[in-house]
């Protein structure tokens, strides 16, 4: 449901999705288990803001690799400041094609990212997390708890990677 407050409507509106949204930062281990779920952020929040404000950086271990998509390029220094290593596909420019090494690196990342996409798909199997799901206003204050429970259920589904 669209928030009744004009301020909430404004901050939750996502230009990309063309509707009011909430965003979560979800992290998983290399085996596919959910290891971190942030609180909800308004749809307008940038990926960098979510990473900085969610508490996720405090969970990164020294030397850990953090796989992210292209949208997270602005958090590389934040991740490295806590001892992590941001791993993301190389940026593609229309002027220059990828080098052979960059193409191989992109292919390796894509083969791992597919598991992240599968994890997201598992979340979206629950109707309340599906794209364009309507959240009744009566559940707005409970949505973080609901998403945490869904993360637990997703973990109980069994291995993501066989």
Phi, psi and omega per residue, in radians:
X1 nan 2.519 3.078
X2 -1.250 2.305 3.113
X3 -1.012 2.548 3.142
X4 -1.345 -0.485 3.138
X5 -1.327 2.228 3.100
X6 -1.028 -0.592 3.129
X7 -1.156 -0.818 3.105
X8 -1.107 -0.664 3.082
X9 -1.036 -0.759 -3.090
X10 -1.144 -0.814 -3.057
X11 -1.368 -0.383 3.129
X12 -1.617 -0.122 -3.111
X13 -1.287 2.246 3.117
X14 -1.872 2.078 3.077
X15 -1.073 -0.682 -3.099
X16 -1.101 -0.749 -3.099
X17 -1.623 -0.239 -3.106
X18 1.027 0.665 3.067
X19 -2.828 3.052 3.094
X20 -1.400 2.278 -3.059
X21 -2.426 2.841 2.945
X22 -2.081 2.573 3.135
X23 -2.096 2.570 3.051
X24 -2.257 2.569 2.964
X25 -1.740 2.115 -3.140
X26 -2.104 2.324 3.113
X27 -2.104 2.582 3.087
X28 -2.378 2.710 3.074
X29 -1.315 2.946 -3.120
X30 -1.097 -0.363 3.101
X31 -1.453 -0.162 3.093
X32 1.811 -0.048 3.113
X33 -1.312 2.400 3.080
X34 -1.180 2.234 -3.121
X35 -2.037 -0.234 -3.118
X36 -2.740 2.379 3.007
X37 -2.371 2.161 3.135
X38 -1.338 3.021 2.914
X39 -1.283 2.913 3.123
X40 -1.214 2.485 3.024
X41 -2.135 2.605 3.112
X42 -1.112 2.626 -3.079
X43 -0.947 -0.439 -3.128
X44 -1.412 -0.218 -3.089
X45 -1.137 2.405 3.115
X46 -1.343 2.765 3.090
X47 -1.024 -0.709 -3.135
X48 -1.090 -0.772 3.130
X49 -1.070 -0.731 -3.133
X50 -1.115 -0.779 3.118
X51 -1.057 -0.766 -3.091
X52 -1.219 -0.664 -3.019
X53 -1.646 -0.229 -3.015
X54 -1.413 -0.298 -3.046
X55 1.580 0.007 -3.107
X56 -1.096 -0.683 -3.103
X57 -1.027 -0.536 3.118
X58 -1.213 -0.279 -3.094
X59 -1.630 -0.200 -3.072
X60 -1.346 2.227 3.120
X61 -1.488 2.690 3.096
X62 -0.953 2.225 3.094
X63 1.424 -0.004 -3.108
X64 -1.258 2.471 3.023
X65 -1.537 2.367 3.130
X66 -2.080 1.909 -3.128
X67 -1.482 2.257 -3.135
X68 -2.526 2.855 3.098
X69 -1.555 -3.113 -3.027
X70 -1.007 -0.537 -3.092
X71 -1.119 -0.225 -3.083
X72 -1.734 0.313 -3.059
X73 -1.054 -0.495 -3.092
X74 -1.353 -0.052 -3.111
X75 -1.809 0.056 -3.099
X76 -0.966 -0.805 -3.117
X77 -1.204 -0.582 3.110
X78 -1.163 -0.747 3.123
X79 -1.153 -0.767 -3.126
X80 -1.193 -0.482 3.134
X81 -1.141 -0.362 3.091
X82 -1.840 0.190 3.061
X83 1.628 0.099 3.116
X84 -1.611 2.997 -3.142
X85 -2.235 1.966 3.138
X86 -1.328 2.187 3.132
X87 -2.022 2.079 3.127
X88 -2.569 2.783 -3.138
X89 -1.064 2.595 3.084
X90 -1.102 2.540 3.101
X91 -1.223 2.406 -3.125
X92 -1.771 2.232 3.075
X93 -1.950 2.555 -3.114
X94 -1.238 -0.323 -3.102
X95 -1.416 -0.730 -3.048
X96 -2.097 2.274 3.053
X97 -1.278 2.825 3.104
X98 -1.194 2.541 3.035
X99 -1.241 2.951 3.135
X100 -1.036 -0.750 3.135
X101 -1.129 -0.756 3.127
X102 -1.121 -0.678 3.123
X103 -1.125 -0.723 3.105
X104 -1.142 -0.738 3.121
X105 -1.080 -0.775 3.127
X106 -1.078 -0.680 3.137
X107 -1.159 -0.724 3.103
X108 -1.092 -0.771 3.133
X109 -1.121 -0.737 -3.140
X110 -1.071 -0.624 -3.127
X111 -1.188 -0.456 3.078
X112 -1.538 -0.663 -3.128
X113 -1.042 -0.487 3.132
X114 -1.022 -0.577 3.121
X115 -1.221 -0.624 3.076
X116 -1.127 -0.738 3.102
X117 -1.076 -0.663 3.091
X118 -1.125 -0.694 3.109
X119 -1.089 -0.805 3.114
X120 -1.052 -0.706 3.106
X121 -1.053 -0.682 3.116
X122 -1.097 -0.710 3.075
X123 -1.073 -0.750 -3.044
X124 -1.288 -0.176 3.032
X125 -1.166 -0.403 3.063
X126 -1.495 2.114 -2.955
X127 -0.916 -0.614 -3.102
X128 -1.204 -0.343 3.110
X129 -1.796 0.036 -3.120
X130 -1.240 2.667 3.073
X131 -0.992 2.404 3.116
X132 1.100 0.415 3.053
X133 -1.229 2.494 3.093
X134 -1.666 2.224 3.111
X135 -1.730 2.008 3.096
X136 -1.050 2.488 -3.099
X137 -1.033 -0.444 3.125
X138 -1.200 -0.331 -3.138
X139 -1.763 -0.064 -3.049
X140 -0.972 -0.744 -3.123
X141 -1.311 -0.162 -3.111
X142 -1.875 -0.062 -2.977
X143 -1.082 -0.639 3.117
X144 -1.097 -0.741 3.096
X145 -1.115 -0.701 3.140
X146 -1.093 -0.777 -3.121
X147 -1.156 -0.646 3.074
X148 -1.096 -0.754 3.115
X149 -1.100 -0.733 3.106
X150 -1.082 -0.697 3.099
X151 -1.040 -0.735 3.089
X152 -1.096 -0.740 3.110
X153 -1.134 -0.690 3.090
X154 -1.056 -0.731 3.116
X155 -1.128 -0.531 -3.138
X156 -1.352 -0.212 -3.105
X157 -1.202 -0.231 -3.127
X158 1.842 3.135 -3.041
X159 -1.082 2.399 3.072
X160 -1.439 -0.586 -3.093
X161 -1.967 2.194 -3.110
X162 -1.826 nan nan
